[in-house]
Every structure is written in C-alpha cells, then in structure tokens.
Amino acid sequence: MNKRKDPPEVHERWKVPPPGGLRGAKCIELLRSLSPWELKSFEKYVASPFFNANGKVAQLLEVLIQYYPGFENREITFEKIFKKLFGNEKFKHQKLRYSMTDLTFLLENFLAYKVFEVKFFYQKKFLLQKLKEKNHDKYFQQHLTSGYRQQDDSAHRDLKFYKRQLGYDELSYEFTSLKDNRAIDTSLQSLSDNLDIYYLSNKLKYCCEILNRQNIVQVEYKIPFLDFIIAYLNKNSFEEVPVISVYFQILLTLKEPGNEKHFHKLKSLLNKQTNFSVHELRDIYGFVQNYCIRKINTGDTKYLRELFEIYKLMLEKEIIIENKELGHSHFKNIVAIALRLDEFQWTENFISTYAAYLDKDLRKNSVNYNLARLHFAKKDFRKALKLLTIVEFTDVYYHLDSKSLLLKIYYEIEEIEPLFSLISTFIVYLRRSKLISEYQRRIYSNLVKHVKRLAKIKSGSNYSLEKIKNSVATDSQIADIGWLKSKIEELE
C-alpha cells in the first residue's frame, strides 16, 4: 500500500499542535459554525456507513462535540483526545491528524450536501445526466418534461430562472445529439435564445457592479464588448425580458448619471415588475439606492425623498429583510434619511415597529441610539442626552456616531465643561483606534476641531469665525457638515 502523503504546507501547519487547546484547527472551526440542528444532522451523517466507514472518525466526533459550541476549554489538548481515541498508545500527532483530516473531509461534504439537498434544479440536473448516461430514454424525457413544466410555473424570471432554463436546454440538446436525432431537435433554437439572454443579463449585471465599484474606489476595469452591447440593446428592445431591460437601464444610470430620464425610466420598469425574486430585487434596489446617494452627495437634495420612498418600498415588500432580520446599518440609515426630511412621526413608528427585526444582541443599544437621534432632531436635547448615556457600542461606526451626537448635544445645551472633556477623549480615541479607516479618522477629527473652535467663540474667545467658515467651505471632508454650517450661521 502506498504511504499516505500530505501537501508540505498542511504538514508544516500540523507539525506543532496549535497552542492553547483545540481552537484554530480547521475541523474545530467548521464544527463551531454549525447550528445545534446542523450538528445533530452531521452526527447522523457520520454514523451512516454509506458516508463514513471509519469508526475512529465517528468516535472523534463524539469526543469533540462535548466541547461544542465554544471549544473554549483550555485543558482539552490533542494528547487527551488521542488517549480517548487510541488508549495507551504512544502519542503520535500525525495519527490524530489523519482522523481530524478525515472528519474535516466529511464535514465539508456534509455542508455541500446540505446545499444540494435544497437545490431542486441541481438534483434534477444531475439525475438527468445519469439517466442519459444509462440510456434510460423514457425516464430522461419524463424528468426533462417535468423540469420544463416547473420552469413554466415559476413565478420569477430572474437570472437564476434563465440559468435553469439554459441548463435544461443543454441537456435536451446533448440527449438528441447522442441519439443522432438532430433532424427533429427542437431544443437548439431555445438553447441559442436562452444562452443569449443568460449571457446578456449576467454581463449587464456585472458591468453595473464594475461601474458602481469604480465610483467608490479608484480601480480601472477592462469591460470588453460593452460598447457593442449598448449599441445592440439601443437598437433591439428587450422589454419582454425584464432582467435585461432593468439591468440595461441601471447601466445607463451609471454611464450617464446626469441624464435623470434613465433613473425615472428605471423606476417605471421596476414598478411594473412582479416576477423578480427577493434576492434579485435586493441587488437591483442596491444600485437604485447608490444612484440616489451619489445625487445627494452632489447637493441634489430632492433625491433624499426618492431614497426615503425606496426604503419604504423595500420595507413594505420585505426586500430589505433577510432571514427575518433587518441589519442595524440599514436601520440606522433609514432613520437618518427620515430625520433629514423631518419625518418625525414616521421615524418613531418605524423604530417601534422594526426594532423586533434587529439582532437581539444589538437591539437595545440600536433602539436607544436612534431614539436619541430622533429627539435631537426634534431639539429635545435633554431627552436625547439621557438616552445616549446608556448606549454602549462595540461597533466602531456606532461608537463614532454616538460620540459625535453627544458632542453636538453638549454644544447645543452649552455644557462647555463636559464638551471639552468629551473632545479630549474623542481626539485620543480617533488617534489610537486601529479599527477606524483614515477617511473616518479625518472627517471626525475635522468635526471635533471645528466644534472646539466654535465652543471657544461661544465662551468669549476672539477666535475668527470667518476662518472657521472659510475652512469648512474649502474642506467637505467633515462629519455632520450640514449641522456645522448651521451653527456657524447662528453665530454670524
């Protein structure tokens, strides 16, 4: 029998057992990621002789799950696990490594199987391939017809729909080719048509993503055939294929952001569509939101209302709700947009209604923070301060936002001593924290600097207000710049 060999990098990684217990081993990290329900299923998977004939692997799993989910017990060492598996044998880390590698292999296959288990199309596709190979023509035709029928009944005509359609067409064509029955083949035209639709829709989507990303980061991408595709789609209407017409319209908003007709046509197209999946709509509305945000950032404030209405629609249709949860960053952004439009009552109702959709570990702090913002916008500064003092965030962006809100509250209520104390601690935090990006460090540092100067003027200093005004006018990289400008106007 050939001696088992491992890649050098794997051997080196395992040469010395990871320090401090089990954490760090691949199979342990994968086990930690399983839900209790998934772990129960995996136990059954490993116990099945069809999937696993190695009794030591099943025994290893039985030992390891005693320490699930955290695997934090520092006393559990590889030596102790080896003893439970191999008794009084001399400890050989390589021997234990083989068992852990086999367990990892089973666990990776299990994770893939769980995906396959719920993907009907792939089950059908692989079954059709096998029936074709085994010359079960009758059963192949039955299952192919069943697949097409389910496609016809599908409520969605999105990218995944055309991927499935193309898959069935390819299998149908391969089957007729194999039987040398090309003369009566009716699938070739369908295959060609769906290949075009699938290619165009995906090409458009990824071109949109590339152009969108280029608006955010300075990266140049090559996009072959894009001009040809635009020219072709300008001459040929694909309105009967919404996935193409919608992504083409998104592309035009990115290529020609100054032409607002593209945006309004996109909205009109989306209002007519009812056959996109929630997943697809989430991607599509992400592009729509980004367009509005870029317009707002250029000073076109009418897009605040557009963005607000888009958020309302996404909430109503639960497009923005994923796995019955609303991300706390979405929650915060929605409140920010609503408050900029003075939608105070709506905001209060939103916080009350959608708090239940927040992650339970963040819920209390997120609700208190956003209520504080609501009361600040209503100029109920004392109430905002009371709520803000009980907020504790580990999230760096919430931390920055809550500090800046507290800074504005102290300024508004003229609590000068607490204000200067906060400024000192804020500056230290901005200087020392390694979790803050350079951009965030810059905009919040500029806010703190200017608030400090304004506070000094309010306290009787003869610092030049005109210098502050000119500085703010020439540097847009300041957090809460709108509020800051309003404070300068008040002092003027």
C-alpha positions as CSV (number, residue, x, y, z in Angstrom):
1,M,0.0,0.0,0.0
2,N,1.3,3.5,-0.9
3,K,2.2,5.6,2.1
4,R,-0.2,8.5,2.6
5,K,1.3,11.9,1.7
6,D,0.2,15.4,2.5
7,P,1.0,18.7,0.9
8,P,4.0,20.3,2.6
9,E,2.0,23.3,3.8
10,V,-0.5,21.1,5.6
11,H,2.3,19.1,7.2
12,E,4.0,22.2,8.4
13,R,0.8,23.6,9.9
14,W,0.3,20.5,11.9
15,K,3.9,19.8,12.8
16,V,3.4,21.5,16.1
17,P,0.0,21.3,17.7
18,P,-1.8,24.7,17.9
19,P,-1.2,26.2,21.3
20,G,-3.9,26.6,23.9
21,G,-6.2,23.8,23.1
22,L,-8.3,23.0,20.1
23,R,-9.2,26.4,18.7
24,G,-7.6,27.1,15.4
25,A,-7.8,23.6,13.9
26,K,-9.9,23.6,10.7
27,C,-12.4,20.9,11.7
28,I,-13.0,22.7,15.0
29,E,-13.7,26.0,13.3
30,L,-16.1,24.3,11.0
31,L,-17.8,22.5,13.9
32,R,-18.2,25.8,15.7
33,S,-20.0,27.2,12.8
34,L,-22.8,24.6,12.8
35,S,-26.1,25.3,14.4
36,P,-27.3,22.8,17.0
37,W,-29.8,21.4,14.4
38,E,-27.0,21.0,11.8
39,L,-24.7,19.3,14.4
40,K,-27.4,16.7,15.1
41,S,-27.7,16.1,11.3
42,F,-24.0,15.8,11.0
43,E,-23.8,13.2,13.7
44,K,-26.3,11.1,11.7
45,Y,-24.3,11.7,8.6
46,V,-21.1,10.5,10.2
47,A,-22.9,7.5,11.7
48,S,-24.1,6.3,8.3
49,P,-21.8,3.6,6.8
50,F,-22.7,4.9,3.4
51,F,-20.9,8.2,4.0
52,N,-18.3,7.0,6.6
53,A,-16.7,3.6,7.2
54,N,-14.1,4.8,9.7
55,G,-15.2,4.2,13.3
56,K,-12.4,6.3,14.7
57,V,-13.8,9.4,12.9
58,A,-17.3,8.8,14.5
59,Q,-15.6,8.3,17.8
60,L,-13.6,11.5,17.4
61,L,-16.7,13.5,16.6
62,E,-18.3,12.1,19.8
63,V,-15.4,13.3,21.8
64,L,-15.3,16.8,20.2
65,I,-19.0,17.6,20.4
66,Q,-18.7,17.5,24.2
67,Y,-17.0,20.9,23.9
68,Y,-19.4,22.4,21.4
69,P,-20.2,25.3,20.7
70,G,-17.3,27.3,22.0
71,F,-14.5,24.7,22.3
72,E,-13.0,27.1,24.9
73,N,-11.8,24.5,27.4
74,R,-8.1,25.2,27.6
75,E,-7.4,21.9,29.3
76,I,-8.6,19.8,26.3
77,T,-5.4,19.0,24.4
78,F,-4.5,16.9,21.4
79,E,-2.8,14.4,23.7
80,K,-6.0,13.9,25.7
81,I,-8.1,13.5,22.6
82,F,-5.5,11.0,21.3
83,K,-5.8,9.0,24.5
84,K,-9.6,8.8,24.3
85,L,-9.3,7.5,20.7
86,F,-6.3,5.2,20.9
87,G,-6.0,4.3,24.6
88,N,-2.5,3.9,26.0
89,E,-0.7,4.1,22.6
90,K,2.2,6.5,22.4
91,F,1.0,9.9,21.3
92,K,1.5,10.5,17.6
93,H,0.2,13.7,16.4
94,Q,0.3,12.6,12.8
95,K,-2.1,9.7,13.6
96,L,-4.6,12.0,15.2
97,R,-4.1,14.5,12.3
98,Y,-5.3,11.8,9.9
99,S,-8.5,11.3,11.9
100,M,-9.1,15.0,12.1
101,T,-8.5,15.4,8.4
102,D,-11.0,12.7,7.6
103,L,-13.5,14.4,9.9
104,T,-12.9,17.7,8.1
105,F,-13.4,16.0,4.7
106,L,-16.7,14.5,5.9
107,L,-17.8,17.9,7.3
108,E,-17.1,19.7,4.1
109,N,-19.0,17.1,2.1
110,F,-21.9,17.4,4.6
111,L,-22.0,21.2,4.1
112,A,-22.1,20.7,0.3
113,Y,-24.8,18.1,0.7
114,K,-27.0,20.4,2.8
115,V,-26.9,22.9,-0.1
116,F,-27.6,20.2,-2.7
117,E,-30.5,19.0,-0.5
118,V,-32.5,22.2,-1.0
119,K,-31.4,22.9,-4.6
120,F,-34.1,21.2,-6.7
121,F,-32.6,22.2,-10.0
122,Y,-29.2,20.6,-9.3
123,Q,-30.8,17.4,-8.1
124,K,-32.9,17.3,-11.3
125,K,-29.9,18.2,-13.5
126,F,-27.6,15.5,-12.1
127,L,-30.4,12.9,-12.3
128,L,-30.9,13.8,-15.9
129,Q,-27.2,13.4,-16.6
130,K,-27.2,10.0,-15.0
131,L,-30.3,8.8,-16.8
132,K,-28.8,10.0,-20.1
133,E,-25.6,8.0,-19.4
134,K,-27.5,4.9,-18.6
135,N,-29.7,5.2,-21.7
136,H,-33.0,5.4,-19.7
137,D,-34.5,7.4,-22.5
138,K,-38.1,7.2,-21.3
139,Y,-37.3,8.4,-17.8
140,F,-35.0,11.1,-19.1
141,Q,-37.8,12.5,-21.2
142,Q,-40.2,12.3,-18.3
143,H,-37.9,14.2,-15.9
144,L,-36.9,16.7,-18.6
145,T,-40.6,17.5,-19.3
146,S,-41.2,17.8,-15.5
147,G,-38.3,20.3,-15.3
148,Y,-39.6,22.4,-18.1
149,R,-43.1,22.4,-16.6
150,Q,-41.8,23.6,-13.3
151,Q,-39.9,26.4,-15.2
152,D,-43.2,27.4,-16.8
153,D,-44.9,27.5,-13.4
154,S,-42.0,29.6,-11.9
155,A,-43.1,33.0,-10.5
156,H,-39.7,34.5,-11.2
157,R,-37.9,35.4,-14.5
158,D,-34.6,36.5,-13.0
159,L,-31.0,35.4,-13.5
160,K,-31.5,32.1,-11.8
161,F,-34.5,31.3,-14.0
162,Y,-32.5,31.7,-17.2
163,K,-29.6,29.7,-15.7
164,R,-32.0,26.8,-15.1
165,Q,-33.6,27.2,-18.5
166,L,-30.3,27.1,-20.2
167,G,-29.3,24.0,-18.2
168,Y,-32.3,22.1,-19.3
169,D,-31.8,23.2,-22.9
170,E,-28.2,22.0,-22.9
171,L,-29.2,18.6,-21.5
172,S,-32.0,18.3,-24.1
173,Y,-29.6,19.1,-26.9
174,E,-27.0,16.7,-25.6
175,F,-29.6,14.0,-25.5
176,T,-30.8,14.5,-29.1
177,S,-27.2,14.7,-30.3
178,L,-26.3,11.5,-28.5
179,K,-29.3,9.7,-30.2
180,D,-28.2,11.2,-33.5
181,N,-31.7,12.7,-33.8
182,R,-30.7,16.2,-34.8
183,A,-33.3,16.3,-37.6
184,I,-36.1,16.6,-35.2
185,D,-34.3,18.5,-32.5
186,T,-36.4,21.5,-31.3
187,S,-34.2,22.5,-28.4
188,L,-31.4,24.1,-30.4
189,Q,-33.2,27.4,-31.0
190,S,-34.3,27.5,-27.4
191,L,-30.7,26.8,-26.3
192,S,-29.4,29.6,-28.5
193,D,-32.0,32.1,-27.3
194,N,-31.6,31.3,-23.7
195,L,-27.8,31.4,-24.0
196,D,-28.1,35.0,-25.3
197,I,-30.5,36.0,-22.6
198,Y,-28.4,34.4,-19.8
199,Y,-25.1,35.9,-21.2
200,L,-26.6,39.4,-21.7
201,S,-28.3,39.6,-18.4
202,N,-25.3,38.5,-16.4
203,K,-22.9,40.6,-18.5
204,L,-25.1,43.7,-17.8
205,K,-25.3,42.9,-14.1
206,Y,-21.5,42.5,-13.6
207,C,-20.8,45.6,-15.8
208,C,-23.2,47.5,-13.5
209,E,-21.2,46.2,-10.5
210,I,-17.9,47.2,-12.1
211,L,-19.1,50.8,-12.9
212,N,-20.6,51.1,-9.4
213,R,-17.4,50.0,-7.8
214,Q,-15.4,52.4,-9.9
215,N,-17.5,55.2,-8.4
216,I,-16.3,54.1,-4.9
217,V,-12.7,53.1,-5.3
218,Q,-10.1,54.2,-7.8
219,V,-9.8,50.9,-9.7
220,E,-9.8,50.6,-13.5
221,Y,-11.5,47.5,-15.0
222,K,-11.5,46.4,-18.7
223,I,-15.0,45.7,-20.0
224,P,-14.8,44.0,-23.4
225,F,-17.8,44.3,-25.7
226,L,-19.6,46.8,-23.5
227,D,-20.0,49.5,-26.2
228,F,-21.1,46.8,-28.7
229,I,-23.7,45.5,-26.2
230,I,-25.0,49.1,-25.5
231,A,-25.3,49.8,-29.2
232,Y,-27.1,46.4,-29.8
233,L,-29.6,47.0,-26.9
234,N,-30.3,50.5,-28.1
235,K,-31.4,49.0,-31.4
236,N,-33.2,45.9,-30.1
237,S,-35.8,46.2,-27.4
238,F,-35.8,43.5,-24.7
239,E,-38.7,44.8,-22.7
240,E,-40.2,41.3,-22.8
241,V,-37.2,40.1,-20.9
242,P,-37.3,42.3,-17.7
243,V,-34.0,41.0,-16.3
244,I,-32.2,42.5,-19.4
245,S,-34.2,45.7,-19.7
246,V,-33.8,46.5,-16.0
247,Y,-30.1,45.9,-15.8
248,F,-29.6,47.8,-19.1
249,Q,-31.4,50.8,-17.5
250,I,-29.2,50.5,-14.4
251,L,-26.2,50.5,-16.7
252,L,-27.4,53.7,-18.4
253,T,-27.8,55.5,-15.0
254,L,-24.2,54.6,-14.2
255,K,-22.8,55.6,-17.6
256,E,-24.8,58.8,-17.8
257,P,-25.7,59.9,-14.2
258,G,-26.5,63.4,-15.3
259,N,-29.4,62.2,-17.5
260,E,-32.2,61.8,-15.0
261,K,-34.5,60.3,-17.6
262,H,-32.6,57.0,-17.2
263,F,-33.4,56.9,-13.5
264,H,-37.1,57.7,-13.9
265,K,-37.4,55.0,-16.7
266,L,-35.7,52.5,-14.3
267,K,-38.3,53.3,-11.6
268,S,-41.1,52.9,-14.1
269,L,-39.7,49.5,-15.2
270,L,-39.4,48.3,-11.6
271,N,-43.0,49.4,-10.8
272,K,-44.2,47.1,-13.5
273,Q,-42.2,44.1,-12.4
274,T,-43.6,41.4,-10.1
275,N,-41.5,38.4,-11.3
276,F,-38.1,39.0,-9.7
277,S,-37.0,37.1,-6.7
278,V,-36.4,39.0,-3.4
279,H,-32.7,38.2,-3.7
280,E,-32.6,39.7,-7.2
281,L,-34.6,42.8,-6.1
282,R,-32.2,43.3,-3.2
283,D,-29.3,43.6,-5.7
284,I,-31.3,45.8,-8.1
285,Y,-32.5,48.3,-5.4
286,G,-29.0,48.4,-4.1
287,F,-28.0,50.1,-7.4
288,V,-31.0,52.4,-7.2
289,Q,-30.1,53.5,-3.7
290,N,-26.5,54.2,-4.7
291,Y,-27.7,56.4,-7.6
292,C,-29.7,58.4,-5.1
293,I,-26.9,58.7,-2.6
294,R,-24.5,59.9,-5.3
295,K,-27.0,62.6,-6.3
296,I,-27.5,63.6,-2.7
297,N,-23.7,63.9,-2.2
298,T,-23.5,66.3,-5.2
299,G,-26.1,68.5,-3.5
300,D,-29.3,67.4,-5.2
301,T,-31.4,67.2,-2.1
302,K,-34.6,66.1,-4.0
303,Y,-33.1,62.7,-4.0
304,L,-33.5,62.5,-0.3
305,R,-37.2,62.0,-0.8
306,E,-36.5,59.5,-3.6
307,L,-34.2,57.5,-1.3
308,F,-36.8,57.6,1.5
309,E,-39.5,56.3,-0.8
310,I,-37.3,53.5,-2.0
311,Y,-36.5,52.4,1.6
312,K,-40.3,52.5,2.4
313,L,-41.0,50.2,-0.6
314,M,-38.2,47.8,0.4
315,L,-39.6,47.6,3.9
316,E,-43.2,47.1,2.6
317,K,-42.1,44.3,0.2
318,E,-39.6,42.9,2.8
319,I,-36.8,43.2,0.2
320,I,-34.5,44.6,2.9
321,I,-35.5,42.0,5.4
322,E,-33.2,39.0,5.2
323,N,-33.9,35.8,7.2
324,K,-36.4,37.8,9.2
325,E,-33.8,40.3,10.2
326,L,-33.1,43.9,9.4
327,G,-29.4,44.9,9.5
328,H,-28.6,47.6,12.1
329,S,-26.8,49.6,9.5
330,H,-29.9,49.7,7.3
331,F,-31.9,50.6,10.4
332,K,-29.6,53.5,11.2
333,N,-29.6,54.7,7.5
334,I,-33.4,54.7,7.3
335,V,-33.7,56.8,10.5
336,A,-31.0,59.2,9.2
337,I,-32.9,59.8,5.9
338,A,-36.3,60.1,7.6
339,L,-34.9,62.7,10.0
340,R,-33.3,64.8,7.3
341,L,-36.9,65.0,5.8
342,D,-38.4,65.9,9.3
343,E,-40.5,62.7,9.2
344,F,-40.6,62.6,13.0
345,Q,-43.8,60.7,13.5
346,W,-42.9,58.2,10.8
347,T,-39.5,57.6,12.3
348,E,-41.0,57.0,15.8
349,N,-43.4,54.4,14.3
350,F,-40.5,52.8,12.3
351,I,-38.3,52.4,15.3
352,S,-41.2,50.9,17.3
353,T,-42.3,48.5,14.5
354,Y,-38.9,47.3,13.2
355,A,-37.0,47.1,16.5
356,A,-38.1,43.4,16.6
357,Y,-36.3,42.7,13.4
358,L,-32.9,43.8,14.8
359,D,-30.3,41.3,16.1
360,K,-31.3,40.8,19.7
361,D,-27.7,41.5,20.9
362,L,-27.7,44.9,19.3
363,R,-31.4,45.7,19.6
364,K,-31.4,47.7,22.9
365,N,-28.5,49.9,22.1
366,S,-29.6,50.4,18.5
367,V,-33.1,51.5,19.5
368,N,-31.8,53.9,22.2
369,Y,-29.2,55.4,19.9
370,N,-31.8,56.0,17.1
371,L,-34.4,57.4,19.5
372,A,-31.7,59.7,20.8
373,R,-31.2,60.9,17.2
374,L,-34.9,61.4,16.9
375,H,-35.1,63.6,20.0
376,F,-32.1,65.5,18.9
377,A,-33.7,66.3,15.6
378,K,-36.8,67.5,17.5
379,K,-34.5,69.6,19.6
380,D,-35.4,67.7,22.8
381,F,-31.7,67.7,23.7
382,R,-32.1,66.6,27.3
383,K,-34.1,63.6,26.4
384,A,-31.6,62.7,23.7
385,L,-28.7,63.0,26.2
386,K,-30.5,60.7,28.7
387,L,-30.9,58.0,26.1
388,L,-27.4,58.4,24.7
389,T,-25.7,58.0,28.0
390,I,-27.0,54.4,28.3
391,V,-25.8,53.4,24.8
392,E,-22.8,51.1,24.7
393,F,-21.5,50.1,21.3
394,T,-18.6,47.8,20.4
395,D,-19.3,48.5,16.7
396,V,-16.8,51.2,15.7
397,Y,-19.1,53.2,13.4
398,Y,-21.9,53.3,16.0
399,H,-19.3,54.4,18.5
400,L,-18.2,57.3,16.3
401,D,-21.8,58.3,15.6
402,S,-22.8,58.2,19.2
403,K,-19.8,60.3,20.2
404,S,-20.4,62.9,17.5
405,L,-24.1,63.1,18.5
406,L,-23.1,63.6,22.2
407,L,-20.7,66.3,21.0
408,K,-23.5,68.1,19.3
409,I,-25.8,67.8,22.2
410,Y,-23.3,69.3,24.7
411,Y,-22.7,72.1,22.2
412,E,-26.5,72.8,21.8
413,I,-27.2,72.8,25.6
414,E,-24.0,74.8,26.2
415,E,-22.5,72.3,28.6
416,I,-19.0,73.6,27.9
417,E,-17.0,71.7,30.5
418,P,-18.4,68.2,29.5
419,L,-18.0,69.3,25.9
420,F,-14.3,70.0,26.3
421,S,-13.8,66.8,28.3
422,L,-15.5,64.8,25.5
423,I,-13.4,66.5,22.9
424,S,-10.2,65.4,24.7
425,T,-11.3,61.7,24.9
426,F,-12.7,61.7,21.4
427,I,-9.4,63.0,20.0
428,V,-7.5,60.3,21.9
429,Y,-9.9,57.6,20.6
430,L,-9.5,58.8,17.0
431,R,-5.7,58.9,17.3
432,R,-5.3,55.4,18.9
433,S,-8.1,53.2,17.5
434,K,-6.8,50.9,14.8
435,L,-10.3,49.9,13.7
436,I,-11.0,53.4,12.2
437,S,-10.3,54.0,8.5
438,E,-8.2,57.0,7.5
439,Y,-11.3,58.6,5.9
440,Q,-13.3,58.2,9.1
441,R,-10.5,59.5,11.2
442,R,-10.2,62.6,9.0
443,I,-13.9,63.5,8.9
444,Y,-14.5,63.1,12.6
445,S,-11.2,64.8,13.6
446,N,-12.3,67.8,11.4
447,L,-15.7,67.9,13.1
448,V,-14.1,67.8,16.6
449,K,-11.6,70.5,15.6
450,H,-14.3,72.9,14.4
451,V,-16.7,72.3,17.2
452,K,-13.9,73.1,19.7
453,R,-13.3,76.4,17.9
454,L,-17.0,77.3,17.8
455,A,-17.3,76.5,21.5
456,K,-14.4,78.7,22.3
457,I,-16.0,81.6,20.4
458,K,-19.3,81.0,22.4
459,S,-17.2,81.1,25.6
460,G,-15.9,84.5,24.7
461,S,-12.7,83.8,22.8
462,N,-11.8,86.1,19.9
463,Y,-11.1,83.3,17.5
464,S,-12.0,84.3,14.0
465,L,-15.4,82.9,12.9
466,E,-14.5,83.9,9.4
467,K,-11.5,81.5,9.4
468,I,-13.7,78.6,10.5
469,K,-16.3,79.5,7.9
470,N,-13.6,79.5,5.1
471,S,-12.1,76.3,6.4
472,V,-15.4,74.5,6.3
473,A,-16.2,75.9,2.9
474,T,-13.0,74.6,1.4
475,D,-13.0,71.2,3.0
476,S,-16.0,68.9,2.5
477,Q,-14.5,66.0,4.4
478,I,-16.2,66.8,7.7
479,A,-18.7,64.7,9.5
480,D,-22.1,66.3,10.0
481,I,-21.1,69.2,7.9
482,G,-24.7,70.4,7.4
483,W,-25.2,70.8,11.2
484,L,-21.8,72.5,11.5
485,K,-22.7,75.1,8.8
486,S,-25.9,75.8,10.6
487,K,-24.1,76.5,13.8
488,I,-21.7,78.9,12.0
489,E,-24.7,80.7,10.6
490,E,-26.2,81.1,14.1
491,L,-23.0,82.7,15.4
492,E,-22.9,85.0,12.4
